[in-house]
């Protein structure tokens, strides 16, 4: 195929073959995450620049076969059919060369398509380490298309692959479709040799982290370590980078603007907020340009960044599938299988991508349970950052009651929903990839995509929340709301009217609502009850909209009812239990 005719490259392969790393090697920073039309299946698009020419690169959803058995595989097949019609594409068929037999099944199907193909044997470094020898030239002769070897992590072979894209050919291999697996076995027998080798430490570690007796203790220790790392990185960014920036640099233009707006108290309150002892206080002033910017970029973003950094490492190293298998039995207790742990982990970063990721669950019942549990018991990193800021001064006796309560709600709520929801819990069918060292550039690109999405989604709601709160204060509506709800909240939850208003405002943005509790000088009991009820009750507006989109109005109303009942009961119980 002539090089100047290539307009699109499709990366096609089984799941966990390194497609995403090769995609990162080929494309730049500007990557688009899209939903395939008419589906909820996501895929990545980017551009490969060769001189002045730009070629679109598409990371096709992973599939084991062109005979689809899932929505993702259906999308993969449809994308290939469309590219055949457009006649301007080539396929890079990415193969895990440590598992040649399984991967060649898809390869033989791809070679029957009317589209040029290059076969890429990835993880070539691992092949050498584990005693597998593959005759690349003979494989190339049999398949009738170019075959290149790569180690995507180190970049080995990528440059050679890019410079030879014009060598892509349509497959000339002929066989009867019913004999496909027989043909796969014949090819593997001819090109692959396996020699004896001793287990490496990494292979032993793989066994330890999947064996029930050792895997659960290791996973618990690792989860604590990773959350410590998240807090360490987040606090480090706040203490040594962001706080100095806000307090020593940004304070000057904001103070200048404060003087300019001093003639109009309403405008001053909206943009700057109240002056505390004659000075701007980023945590208490509650203006758009003070607390609004500080909450989003000075307190929340550092933790969101550190969370997604750790999560990307877990994804790319191969540990997340193991975590799904390890927690499969526990997840069955709440009506889910082990893959349900992945949306929960994503929910700790932000509930919206967590809810979107419930698409990996097979049944509507499972998605409803997962989404509801996430909404009432998984605090996003924004909320977590604010809870730690508010209760951190009390140490473990401030933080533990909140998170222990949320865990108990997750467990008991899941058991109750499992009991009352009709349907069975499907078993988990999951391929566990070997451990691999993450590709740093690809990992950071993934973090950057998620951070961009978070800023785009979260910032408007933070600013809108603070703007509305200031309007409510200016027109005395806060006082009115406090008078209406105050006696109810005080009687049942020991919460003063001002804190009750914060819980109501939490519908817009929970981290903003937690910030409203800071100036109220609440006691430890009141703070624990307020923050716990805030975490359980209405998700923020962005999450609410996403739930509506994902499960529809009927299930959204059910989920909302469960939230309100749970928050009410929990508030009463905490009020009775906490001295």
C-alpha positions as CSV (number, residue, x, y, z in Angstrom):
1,X,0.0,0.0,0.0
2,X,1.4,3.4,-0.9
3,X,2.3,5.5,2.1
4,X,0.5,8.6,0.9
5,X,-2.8,6.7,0.7
6,X,-2.8,5.8,4.4
7,X,-5.3,8.0,6.3
8,X,-6.1,5.8,9.2
9,X,-4.4,3.1,11.3
10,X,-6.5,0.7,13.3
11,X,-4.9,-1.0,16.3
12,X,-6.6,-4.4,16.5
13,X,-5.9,-7.2,19.0
14,X,-7.0,-9.1,22.1
15,X,-7.3,-7.3,25.4
16,X,-4.1,-6.9,27.4
17,X,-1.7,-7.1,24.4
18,X,-0.2,-3.7,24.8
19,X,-2.3,-1.8,22.3
20,X,-2.7,1.2,24.5
21,X,1.1,1.5,25.0
22,X,1.7,1.3,21.3
23,X,-1.1,3.8,20.8
24,X,0.7,6.2,23.2
25,X,4.0,5.7,21.3
26,X,2.3,6.5,18.0
27,X,0.2,9.5,19.0
28,X,0.8,12.9,20.5
29,X,-0.8,14.5,23.6
30,X,-4.1,15.5,22.0
31,X,-6.1,12.2,22.4
32,X,-9.9,12.0,22.1
33,X,-12.0,9.6,24.1
34,X,-15.2,8.9,22.1
35,X,-18.3,6.8,22.4
36,X,-19.0,4.7,19.3
37,X,-22.2,6.0,17.8
38,X,-25.3,4.3,19.2
39,X,-23.3,2.6,22.0
40,X,-21.7,3.2,25.4
41,X,-18.4,1.6,24.2
42,X,-15.4,4.0,24.4
43,X,-12.4,4.1,22.2
44,X,-9.3,6.3,21.7
45,X,-8.4,8.4,18.7
46,X,-5.2,10.3,18.1
47,X,-2.8,11.4,15.3
48,X,0.5,10.1,14.1
49,X,2.7,12.8,12.5
50,X,5.1,11.7,9.7
51,X,6.7,14.9,8.3
52,X,3.8,17.1,7.2
53,X,1.4,14.2,7.0
54,X,-1.0,13.3,9.8
55,X,-2.5,9.8,10.0
56,X,-5.4,9.1,12.3
57,X,-4.8,6.3,14.8
58,X,-7.7,4.4,16.4
59,X,-7.3,2.1,19.4
60,X,-10.1,-0.4,18.5
61,X,-11.7,-2.0,21.6
62,X,-10.0,-5.3,22.4
63,X,-11.6,-8.4,21.0
64,X,-10.8,-12.1,20.9
65,X,-12.7,-12.8,17.7
66,X,-14.6,-11.2,14.9
67,X,-17.5,-13.3,15.9
68,X,-18.7,-10.8,18.6
69,X,-20.0,-11.9,22.0
70,X,-20.1,-8.5,23.7
71,X,-20.9,-4.8,22.9
72,X,-17.1,-4.0,22.7
73,X,-16.5,-6.8,20.3
74,X,-19.4,-5.7,18.2
75,X,-18.0,-2.2,18.0
76,X,-14.6,-3.6,17.0
77,X,-16.2,-5.6,14.1
78,X,-18.2,-2.6,13.0
79,X,-15.2,-0.3,12.9
80,X,-13.3,-2.8,10.7
81,X,-16.3,-3.1,8.3
82,X,-16.5,0.7,8.0
83,X,-12.7,0.9,7.3
84,X,-13.0,-1.8,4.5
85,X,-15.6,0.4,2.8
86,X,-13.5,3.6,3.1
87,X,-10.4,1.9,1.6
88,X,-8.0,4.3,3.2
89,X,-6.9,2.3,6.3
90,X,-4.4,-0.3,7.4
91,X,-4.6,-2.7,10.4
92,X,-1.8,-3.1,12.9
93,X,-2.7,-6.4,14.4
94,X,-1.0,-6.3,17.9
95,X,-0.1,-9.8,19.2
96,X,1.0,-10.8,22.7
97,X,4.0,-12.9,21.5
98,X,4.1,-14.8,24.8
99,X,0.7,-16.3,24.0
100,X,1.0,-16.8,20.2
101,X,-1.7,-19.5,19.9
102,X,-4.5,-17.6,21.4
103,X,-3.7,-14.4,19.5
104,X,-3.4,-16.0,16.1
105,X,-7.0,-17.0,16.1
106,X,-7.9,-13.3,15.7
107,X,-5.0,-12.7,13.3
108,X,-6.3,-15.4,10.8
109,X,-9.8,-13.8,10.9
110,X,-8.3,-10.3,10.3
111,X,-6.2,-11.6,7.3
112,X,-9.5,-12.7,5.6
113,X,-10.6,-9.1,5.5
114,X,-10.2,-6.9,2.4
115,X,-7.8,-4.5,4.2
116,X,-3.9,-4.3,4.4
117,X,-2.4,-5.7,7.5
118,X,0.9,-5.5,9.5
119,X,1.3,-8.0,12.3
120,X,3.1,-6.7,15.4
121,X,4.7,-9.2,17.9
122,X,4.6,-7.2,21.1
123,X,6.4,-8.0,24.4
124,X,9.3,-9.3,22.4
125,X,11.6,-8.7,25.4
126,X,9.5,-11.1,27.5
127,X,9.7,-13.8,24.9
128,X,13.5,-13.9,25.3
129,X,13.2,-14.0,29.1
130,X,10.7,-16.9,29.3
131,X,12.4,-19.3,26.9
132,X,10.2,-18.9,23.8
133,X,11.7,-18.7,20.3
134,X,9.6,-17.5,17.4
135,X,10.9,-17.7,13.8
136,X,9.7,-14.3,12.6
137,X,10.7,-14.8,9.0
138,X,8.9,-18.1,8.7
139,X,5.8,-16.6,10.3
140,X,5.9,-13.7,7.8
141,X,6.1,-16.2,4.9
142,X,3.1,-18.2,6.2
143,X,0.9,-15.3,6.9
144,X,1.8,-13.4,3.8
145,X,2.0,-10.0,5.5
146,X,4.9,-8.1,7.2
147,X,5.7,-9.1,10.8
148,X,7.5,-6.7,13.1
149,X,8.7,-7.2,16.7
150,X,8.3,-4.5,19.4
151,X,8.7,-3.9,23.1
152,X,6.3,-1.1,23.5
153,X,7.4,-0.2,27.0
154,X,11.0,0.6,25.9
155,X,10.1,1.7,22.4
156,X,12.2,-1.0,20.8
157,X,11.0,-1.7,17.2
158,X,8.5,1.3,17.1
159,X,10.6,3.4,14.8
160,X,11.1,0.6,12.4
161,X,7.4,-0.1,12.4
162,X,6.5,3.5,11.7
163,X,9.0,3.8,8.8
164,X,7.5,0.6,7.2
165,X,3.8,1.3,7.4
166,X,3.6,1.4,3.6
167,X,4.6,-2.3,3.6
168,X,1.1,-3.3,4.8
169,X,-0.4,-6.1,2.6
170,X,-3.7,-7.9,2.3
171,X,-3.5,-11.5,3.6
172,X,-2.8,-14.3,1.1
173,X,-3.3,-17.2,3.6
174,X,-6.1,-19.6,2.5
175,X,-7.8,-22.1,4.8
176,X,-11.3,-23.5,5.5
177,X,-13.0,-21.5,8.2
178,X,-14.0,-24.6,10.1
179,X,-10.3,-25.5,10.2
180,X,-9.2,-22.2,11.6
181,X,-8.0,-23.5,15.0
182,X,-6.3,-26.4,13.3
183,X,-4.4,-23.9,11.1
184,X,-3.5,-21.9,14.2
185,X,-2.0,-25.1,15.8
186,X,-0.1,-25.9,12.6
187,X,1.4,-22.4,12.4
188,X,2.4,-22.4,16.1
189,X,4.0,-25.8,15.7
190,X,6.1,-24.6,12.8
191,X,7.3,-21.2,14.1
192,X,7.5,-21.5,17.9
193,X,9.9,-23.4,20.1
194,X,9.7,-23.4,23.9
195,X,12.8,-24.2,26.1
196,X,13.0,-25.0,29.8
197,X,13.5,-22.2,32.2
198,X,13.3,-21.4,35.9
199,X,10.6,-19.2,37.5
200,X,11.6,-15.6,37.9
201,X,10.8,-13.5,41.0
202,X,8.1,-11.7,39.0
203,X,6.4,-15.0,38.1
204,X,6.5,-16.0,41.8
205,X,5.0,-12.6,42.7
206,X,2.2,-13.2,40.2
207,X,1.4,-16.5,42.0
208,X,1.6,-14.9,45.5
209,X,-0.8,-12.1,44.5
210,X,-3.5,-14.5,43.1
211,X,-3.3,-17.4,45.6
212,X,-6.1,-16.9,48.2
213,X,-3.9,-17.4,51.3
214,X,-1.4,-14.8,50.3
215,X,-3.3,-12.5,47.9
216,X,-5.8,-11.0,50.3
217,X,-3.2,-9.9,53.0
218,X,-1.0,-8.6,50.2
219,X,-3.9,-6.7,48.6
220,X,-4.9,-5.1,51.9
221,X,-1.3,-3.9,52.6
222,X,-1.0,-2.6,49.0
223,X,-4.3,-0.7,49.2
224,X,-3.1,1.0,52.4
225,X,0.3,1.8,50.8
226,X,-1.3,3.2,47.7
227,X,-3.7,5.4,49.6
228,X,-0.8,6.6,51.8
229,X,1.1,7.4,48.5
230,X,-2.0,9.3,47.3
231,X,-2.1,11.4,50.5
232,X,1.7,11.9,50.5
233,X,1.8,13.2,46.9
234,X,-1.4,15.3,47.4
235,X,-0.2,16.9,50.6
236,X,3.3,17.5,49.1
237,X,1.8,19.3,46.1
238,X,-0.4,21.4,48.4
239,X,2.3,22.3,51.0
240,X,5.3,22.9,48.7
241,X,3.7,24.1,45.4
242,X,0.1,25.2,45.6
243,X,-0.2,26.9,49.0
244,X,2.9,29.0,48.3
245,X,1.5,29.9,44.9
246,X,-1.9,31.0,46.3
247,X,-0.5,32.7,49.4
248,X,2.6,34.4,47.9
249,X,1.7,35.1,44.3
250,X,-2.0,34.9,43.5
251,X,-2.9,36.8,46.7
252,X,-1.5,40.1,45.2
253,X,-3.8,40.5,42.2
254,X,-6.8,39.2,44.2
255,X,-6.1,41.7,47.0
256,X,-5.9,44.4,44.4
257,X,-9.2,43.3,42.9
258,X,-10.7,43.3,46.4
259,X,-9.9,47.0,46.8
260,X,-11.5,47.8,43.5
261,X,-14.7,45.9,44.3
262,X,-15.0,47.3,47.8
263,X,-17.4,50.0,46.6
264,X,-20.1,47.2,45.9
265,X,-20.5,44.7,48.7
266,X,-22.6,42.4,46.5
267,X,-20.0,42.1,43.8
268,X,-17.3,41.8,46.4
269,X,-19.0,38.9,48.1
270,X,-19.6,37.1,44.9
271,X,-16.0,37.4,43.5
272,X,-13.9,37.8,46.7
273,X,-16.2,36.8,49.5
274,X,-16.0,37.9,53.1
275,X,-12.7,39.3,54.5
276,X,-11.7,37.4,57.7
277,X,-10.0,39.8,60.1
278,X,-9.6,42.2,57.2
279,X,-7.8,39.7,55.1
280,X,-8.6,37.2,52.3
281,X,-8.9,33.6,53.7
282,X,-9.0,31.0,50.9
283,X,-10.8,28.5,53.0
284,X,-13.4,30.8,54.6
285,X,-13.9,33.9,52.3
286,X,-16.1,31.9,49.9
287,X,-15.7,34.0,46.8
288,X,-15.4,32.7,43.2
289,X,-11.8,33.9,42.9
290,X,-10.8,32.9,46.4
291,X,-12.4,29.8,47.8
292,X,-13.7,28.8,44.4
293,X,-10.2,28.6,42.8
294,X,-8.6,27.3,46.0
295,X,-11.0,24.4,46.6
296,X,-10.7,23.2,43.0
297,X,-7.0,23.7,42.3
298,X,-5.4,24.2,45.7
299,X,-7.1,21.4,47.7
300,X,-8.8,18.9,45.4
301,X,-6.8,18.7,42.2
302,X,-3.5,17.6,43.9
303,X,-5.4,14.5,45.4
304,X,-7.2,13.8,42.1
305,X,-3.8,13.9,40.3
306,X,-2.1,11.6,42.8
307,X,-5.1,9.2,42.8
308,X,-5.2,8.9,39.0
309,X,-1.4,8.5,38.9
310,X,-1.6,5.5,41.3
311,X,-4.7,4.1,39.5
312,X,-2.9,4.3,36.1
313,X,0.0,2.4,37.6
314,X,-2.3,-0.3,38.9
315,X,-4.0,-0.6,35.5
316,X,-0.8,-0.7,33.4
317,X,1.1,-3.0,35.8
318,X,-1.6,-5.7,35.5
319,X,-2.7,-5.7,39.1
320,X,-6.3,-4.5,38.7
321,X,-7.5,-7.8,37.1
322,X,-5.9,-9.7,40.0
323,X,-7.8,-7.4,42.5
324,X,-11.0,-8.3,40.7
325,X,-10.4,-12.0,41.1
326,X,-9.3,-11.6,44.8
327,X,-12.4,-9.6,45.7
328,X,-14.8,-11.7,43.7
329,X,-16.2,-13.6,46.7
330,X,-16.6,-10.4,48.7
331,X,-18.3,-8.6,45.8
332,X,-20.8,-11.5,45.5
333,X,-22.0,-10.5,48.9
334,X,-23.4,-7.2,47.6
335,X,-24.7,-8.7,44.3
336,X,-21.7,-8.1,42.1
337,X,-18.8,-10.1,40.8
338,X,-15.1,-9.2,41.1
339,X,-15.1,-6.7,38.2
340,X,-17.4,-4.5,40.3
341,X,-14.3,-3.5,42.4
342,X,-13.0,-1.5,39.4
343,X,-15.9,1.0,39.2
344,X,-15.6,1.4,43.0
345,X,-11.9,2.3,42.7
346,X,-12.6,4.7,39.9
347,X,-15.4,6.2,42.1
348,X,-12.8,7.2,44.7
349,X,-11.3,9.5,42.1
350,X,-14.6,10.8,40.7
351,X,-18.0,9.2,40.8
352,X,-18.8,10.1,37.1
353,X,-16.1,7.9,35.5
354,X,-16.8,5.3,38.1
355,X,-20.5,5.2,37.1
356,X,-19.6,5.2,33.4
357,X,-17.3,2.2,34.0
358,X,-20.2,0.1,35.4
359,X,-20.8,-0.7,31.7
360,X,-18.4,-3.6,32.2
361,X,-21.1,-5.3,34.3
362,X,-23.3,-7.6,32.3
363,X,-26.8,-7.0,33.8
364,X,-28.9,-3.9,34.5
365,X,-29.5,-5.2,38.0
366,X,-25.7,-5.3,38.7
367,X,-25.3,-1.8,37.3
368,X,-28.1,-0.4,39.4
369,X,-26.6,-1.9,42.6
370,X,-23.1,-0.7,41.7
371,X,-24.2,2.8,40.8
372,X,-26.3,3.2,44.0
373,X,-23.6,1.8,46.2
374,X,-21.1,4.2,44.7
375,X,-23.4,7.2,45.1
376,X,-24.1,6.6,48.8
377,X,-20.9,5.1,50.1
378,X,-17.9,5.9,47.8
379,X,-16.6,9.5,48.5
380,X,-14.9,11.0,45.5
381,X,-11.4,12.4,45.8
382,X,-12.8,16.0,45.9
383,X,-15.0,15.1,48.9
384,X,-12.2,13.1,50.5
385,X,-9.8,16.0,50.3
386,X,-12.3,18.3,52.0
387,X,-13.1,15.7,54.7
388,X,-9.5,15.3,55.5
389,X,-9.1,19.1,55.6
390,X,-12.0,19.4,58.0
391,X,-11.5,16.4,60.2
392,X,-7.8,15.8,59.8
393,X,-7.0,17.9,62.9
394,X,-8.8,15.3,65.0
395,X,-6.7,12.5,63.7
396,X,-8.1,8.9,63.5
397,X,-11.0,9.6,65.8
398,X,-12.3,12.2,63.3
399,X,-11.6,10.3,60.0
400,X,-12.4,6.7,61.1
401,X,-16.1,7.1,62.1
402,X,-16.9,8.6,58.7
403,X,-15.2,6.0,56.6
404,X,-16.2,3.1,58.8
405,X,-19.8,4.2,58.5
406,X,-19.6,4.5,54.8
407,X,-18.0,1.0,54.5
408,X,-20.8,-0.5,56.7
409,X,-23.4,1.2,54.5
410,X,-21.7,-0.2,51.4
411,X,-21.8,-3.7,52.8
412,X,-25.3,-3.7,54.3
413,X,-26.8,-1.6,51.5
414,X,-25.5,-4.1,48.9
415,X,-26.8,-7.1,50.8
416,X,-30.2,-5.5,51.1
417,X,-30.4,-4.5,47.4
418,X,-29.1,-8.0,46.4
419,X,-31.9,-9.6,48.5
420,X,-34.7,-7.4,47.1
421,X,-33.4,-7.3,43.5
422,X,-34.4,-10.1,41.2
423,X,-31.7,-11.9,39.2
424,X,-28.5,-13.9,39.6
425,X,-25.0,-12.8,40.1
426,X,-23.0,-13.9,37.0
427,X,-19.6,-15.4,37.4
428,X,-16.4,-13.6,36.5
429,X,-14.6,-14.6,33.3
430,X,-11.4,-12.7,33.2
431,X,-7.9,-13.1,31.6
432,X,-5.1,-12.2,34.0
433,X,-2.2,-10.7,32.2
434,X,1.4,-11.0,33.5
435,X,2.9,-8.2,35.5
436,X,4.6,-5.6,33.4
437,X,6.5,-2.4,34.1
438,X,4.2,0.5,33.1
439,X,5.2,2.7,30.2
440,X,5.7,6.1,32.0
441,X,4.8,8.3,29.0
442,X,1.7,6.4,28.3
443,X,0.7,6.3,31.9
444,X,1.1,10.1,32.2
445,X,-0.9,10.6,29.0
446,X,-3.7,8.6,30.6
447,X,-3.5,10.7,33.8
448,X,-3.5,13.9,31.7
449,X,-6.7,12.8,29.8
450,X,-8.4,12.1,33.1
451,X,-7.2,15.4,34.7
452,X,-8.4,17.4,31.7
453,X,-11.8,15.7,32.0
454,X,-12.0,16.4,35.7
455,X,-11.2,20.1,35.3
456,X,-13.6,20.5,32.5
457,X,-16.4,18.7,34.4
458,X,-15.8,19.8,38.0
459,X,-14.7,23.5,37.7
460,X,-18.0,24.9,36.4
461,X,-19.9,23.1,39.2
462,X,-17.6,24.3,41.9
463,X,-17.9,27.9,40.7
464,X,-21.6,27.6,40.2
465,X,-22.0,26.2,43.7
466,X,-20.1,29.0,45.3
467,X,-21.9,31.6,43.2
468,X,-25.4,30.2,44.2
469,X,-24.3,30.1,47.9
470,X,-23.3,33.7,47.8
471,X,-26.5,34.7,46.1
472,X,-28.5,32.8,48.7
473,X,-26.5,34.5,51.5
474,X,-27.0,38.0,49.9
475,X,-30.7,37.7,49.6
476,X,-31.1,36.0,53.1
477,X,-32.4,32.8,51.5
478,X,-29.9,30.8,53.5
479,X,-31.4,32.2,56.7
480,X,-34.9,31.2,55.4
481,X,-33.8,27.7,54.6
482,X,-32.2,27.4,57.9
483,X,-35.4,28.4,59.7
484,X,-37.4,25.9,57.8
485,X,-35.1,22.9,58.2
486,X,-33.3,23.9,61.4
487,X,-35.5,22.4,64.0
488,X,-35.8,19.1,62.1
489,X,-32.0,18.7,61.7
490,X,-31.3,19.8,65.2
491,X,-33.8,17.4,66.8
492,X,-32.8,14.3,64.8
493,X,-29.1,14.9,64.0
494,X,-27.9,17.5,66.5
495,X,-26.9,19.7,63.5
496,X,-27.4,23.5,63.6
497,X,-29.5,25.1,60.8
498,X,-26.3,26.4,59.0
499,X,-25.0,22.9,58.6
500,X,-28.4,21.7,57.4
501,X,-28.1,24.2,54.5
502,X,-24.7,22.9,53.6
503,X,-26.1,19.4,53.2
504,X,-28.8,20.8,50.9
505,X,-26.2,22.8,48.9
506,X,-24.3,19.5,48.5
507,X,-26.5,18.6,45.6
508,X,-24.5,21.1,43.5
509,X,-21.1,20.2,44.7
510,X,-20.2,18.2,47.8
511,X,-16.8,19.6,48.3
512,X,-18.2,23.1,48.3
513,X,-20.8,22.0,50.9
514,X,-18.1,20.6,53.1
515,X,-16.3,23.9,52.8
516,X,-19.4,25.6,54.1
517,X,-19.1,23.6,57.4
518,X,-15.6,25.0,58.1
519,X,-16.6,28.5,59.4
520,X,-19.4,27.1,61.6
521,X,-17.2,26.0,64.6
522,X,-19.0,22.7,64.9
523,X,-17.9,20.1,67.4
524,X,-16.5,16.7,66.4
525,X,-19.8,14.9,66.7
526,X,-21.6,17.5,64.6
527,X,-18.8,17.4,61.9
528,X,-18.8,13.6,61.7
529,X,-22.6,13.5,61.3
530,X,-22.7,16.4,58.8
531,X,-19.9,15.1,56.6
532,X,-21.2,11.5,56.7
533,X,-24.8,12.6,55.8
534,X,-23.3,14.8,53.1
535,X,-21.3,11.9,51.6
536,X,-24.4,9.6,51.6
537,X,-27.1,12.1,50.3
538,X,-27.5,13.5,46.8
539,X,-24.5,13.1,44.6
540,X,-23.2,16.3,42.9
541,X,-25.1,17.6,39.9
542,X,-22.6,16.1,37.4
543,X,-23.0,12.6,39.0
544,X,-26.7,13.0,39.1
545,X,-26.9,13.8,35.4
546,X,-24.7,10.8,34.6
547,X,-26.8,8.4,36.6
548,X,-29.9,9.7,34.7
549,X,-28.2,9.1,31.4
550,X,-26.9,5.6,32.3
551,X,-29.9,4.0,34.1
552,X,-32.9,6.2,33.2
553,X,-35.4,8.2,35.3
554,X,-37.1,5.2,37.0
555,X,-34.0,3.7,38.4
556,X,-32.6,7.2,39.2
557,X,-35.7,7.8,41.4
558,X,-35.2,4.5,43.1
559,X,-31.6,5.2,43.8
560,X,-32.4,8.7,45.1
561,X,-35.0,7.2,47.5
562,X,-32.4,4.8,48.8
563,X,-29.9,7.7,49.3
564,X,-32.4,9.8,51.3
565,X,-33.6,6.9,53.5
566,X,-30.0,5.8,54.1
567,X,-28.9,9.3,55.0
568,X,-31.8,9.9,57.4
569,X,-31.4,6.5,59.2
570,X,-27.6,6.9,59.4
571,X,-27.8,10.5,60.8
572,X,-30.2,9.3,63.5
573,X,-28.0,6.3,64.4
574,X,-24.8,8.4,64.6
575,X,-26.6,10.9,66.7
576,X,-27.5,8.2,69.2
577,X,-24.2,6.3,69.1
578,X,-21.6,9.1,69.1
579,X,-21.2,10.5,72.7
